[in-house]
Amino acid sequence: MIRQILQVLLLLGALPAMANAQEANTTIQESEWVAYKARFVAENGRVIDDANGRISHSEGQGYGLLLALLANDRADFARIWTFTNTRLLLRDDGLAVWKWDPDAEPHVSDPNNASDGDLLIAYALARAGTQWNDTRFTDAARQIATALADEAIFEQNDRLMLRPGVVGFGADDRPDGPVVNLSYWVFEAFPVLAELVPAVDWPALGRGGLDLAREAGFGARKLPSDWISIADEAQPAQGFPAEFSYNAVRIPLYLMRAGLDDTALLRRYREGIAGANGGLALVDVRSGEVKEELMDAGYRIIPALADCVLDGTPLPAELQRFAPTAYYPSTLHLLGLSYARGEQQQCL
Amino acid sequence: MPVAALVLGRTCLAGFFAAVVGGVAIAHAQHHWPINDDHISGETTDTVAAPFPVQEVPTAGEQMPPALIQAQASGANTAPDTPQEVDESALRYFARQGDTKRLEIEIARLRALYPQWTPPADPLAVPVNVDERLEAMWQLYSEGRLAAAREAIAERRSDEANWQPPQDLLDRLALAEARERLVNASEIDQYETVIRVGSENPQLLTCGEVDVLWRVAEAFAQTDRQTRARDAYRYILDSCDTPQERLATIQNASQQLTPPLLDELLALERTADGGAGEFEPVRNDLARDAVARGGDDATATVPAEQLARVEQLARAGDAASDARLLGWYYLVRENHAEAETWFRMAREREDSAEASQGLALALMARSRHEEAEAITYRWRNESDEIRAVYLAAAANLLGAEPRPTLAQDVLGRIVAEVAAARDVPGARQLGWYARAWEQHQTAGQWFSTALRWDADDEPSAYGLALTRHLLGDTAGLAEIKRIWAGRSDRIQTVGTGATEPAPRAPTIAPLPRATQQRSETVAPSAPASAQPAPASAPQTTVQPTGSATSRRTCATHADPRHLSAEAALQRGWCLMDANRPMEAVDAFAVALGGRSEKTRRDAAWGQSLAYLRVELVDEAAVAATAQPQDARRANELQRSILAQRAAGAFEHGRYVETLLALDERARIAPERLDLMVLRGYAYLNLRRVDDAQRVFQALAATGSREGVKGLAELRDALTPSR
């Protein structure tokens, strides 16, 4: 059923220009990766969210895989994959459980998935399969991507959307459902998965996310909230803070990494996230009030990259140096640096 | 050459090997459970199990690497004939580890792949040109560090473009990872994943991995594929020999399978030389489960064989649990004599709340309340359930005919427990008990207490009516009749006919109509029991009459200011009975403006009672002075007010005021035990050690636990802190 819809959609609109964002082989330096993994990757391949009770999650494993790939470290990729495969990829539907807690017994207490984690894992696997010519990774990527299409991709108002989790976000689950999270659109993954599982209309999913990104500009700063109700016109979802926050900070980074050529949208984000002190602003999207200004280099590299892409301003030297801080900003930092080295060398 | 012959036809091995390999049975019908052979499981209504298919491949008993299976599947040996290319690293590694099982499998595998190959005479000999990096990978694998092993392989592949890891190592890693996934998925009930991984890795489903087989079986059972689950269990029982694992398999199966399917498995029991079946422990547990279900549900049928088995177990063993199961089984079937026998056996072996509760119920069913009370007393605080049984036993004991003469300590503890639990039937029966011993004041207090705890308890109201009539409290009797008008015929007839016992002892001062005491420790005193029972004790097993036949007149919210003083007074009492004291205060306030002196006096009395009930002690004191009361009322009020004032002051840590109130009260009434406790602690808090000691000693001398406790705290307080 959904496949038919997808094919129809494929025949309709033209795809936005999605440049192949795949970086050259090694865009993360060995020293950077060594520092990162020493801090955040355990011997058994577990990526540790040190600011969050040292738990692990599918998102973190996906990032770990992607960063190992960008560092061209096949060995670390292999061990991170082993943990991911044996500890998280347990769900009956073929998706990953989202959370692994070292202090809980069993370590998995909530069997729900997080679709961005699944997407990142599938994407990293697909690239690894190509880069290292390993069908083990390609096969696993195909399975996860297919499961995502079956379980998490859905149509709403003639657009393909991504359910944040299989359970709990649909129209039947909440009064303002469906609810989505725009930062779960890892745009750069879609062209790769489209090659791997062409029966699914990944470009249409990308277009759906891009359209939503254009629409969901709330308040004076025209930023999306982390969680968005798309039951009707896009608006901040109920039961979540109506804030552009730690989730959504990734969106402009993802847009840039995917090479999406929408300068107006990127500029809107760049202006919206501008903090008074050069940091990245977290914003109450209703009042426009800045709730917090994030000063970690991993966050600041996002507006800095936007400045470069939009206006040719080179990255400040201090942001070109990587030193691990906490799992999440450090991850964003390396993704940002990798992007600059691979696609925007004039920024360096 | 068929593989079977290859494996069986092993020849010259070093002595070390021969011992290892020769000792292993290789005659299993098959080496793993064919999980994917759906057709043999009979997912149909056909209850006759299809025979489990026997495959031709013999096995060394443990998991076999896929390479071998591929070799087998090809039907002919397609392996190269160049023995010098044989990778013996795994073999040597297992030999060094002393892992004879894996060593043997590895030999079998290599022989299958390389027919020309001869195993090394001494696998422990250090080979030339040992591949240390590969050895390290095997080391990681054998330690279960699968991620690190994968890392090492990938690292080497990056370093040496042409290096290929041994397929054997890759296969083993994949299998170990699959096993981990299967177990982890099983832990979080992802049954489809369990079955999928099991299906993709049938080499896991071997006697060496019964835990995996159990998990797969559970996954089938939990997804409505009972016969597939049975097949998995049956595979173990057909093929695997470890006694503990066989027993555990049946235990697992008993949790997952329906009885008919379980019976099929029980039929696979092996019998030892001594004649005892290996599944006896499970059969025992199944019988216990059946009897336990029979104990929960009187309609459940327990097969005679299972009942007899548990009885035999109970008699032969020395544990209390089987006897308890039988006790409940017979109790719910109202075979009280049998139940008593088993519960007594259980208690003799190990006294417990549960067995005591069961025995008490069996005894009570046969009207042996005294023992029931005695055996449950010790356990009363263990659970709400046994407390209820204790209170029921106590109430029944008090109400027994002829009236028992209870020892003072028994009576004392019943009083304490009834008061602590605010148990209405217990309080009521204490009333009847006191009445039987002609302690009518005490009886009246207990009936009143019962009514305070439950204003709708008609039997207590009836008892109170009889008592008031007996004591000549005409006004009090009239009040009860008014309250119960239309709700209890027999209360209306109290004092009007020949059916009532004649009033006794008219000279006894009428009982106070209400004692507004709230603390748990405040309860009427125990009736003394040293008097002969009167011949005409009232019937005690009074059933409540329908209380919903009429509503009280104060059910609606009327403004009392629109009422006459007389009506307001009535309404005030009515509200008091409905436990709406703040509204009663207002109603009595209206009645205070009445012309009749009696109305005003009653109103003041009522208002002070109402204030007392909501613990507005000072307001009560004021209200009490609003109208002069007769001496009895005034005294009663004053006592209550002072007692509450003392308690209130104590709660706020004002110990001097506590003592002042208590002293004042002591001038008009003897001090109750609970107030003595209060006094003791007030002294203690004021560091008046000698006074505190005197009070607690006096209390302890009465047998009061509070007194003993107080003395202990006093000692603690005097001990210098470390």
Interface residues (C-beta under 8 A of the other chain):
Chain A: E43 N44 G45 R74 A75 D76 F77 A78 R79 I80 W81 T82 F83 N85 T86 R87 L89 L90 R91 D92 D93 V97 P106 V108 P111
Chain B: R145 L146 A147 A148 R150 E151 A152 I153 A154 E155 R157 S158 E177 E180 R181 N184 A185 E187 I188 D189 Q190 Y191 E192 T193
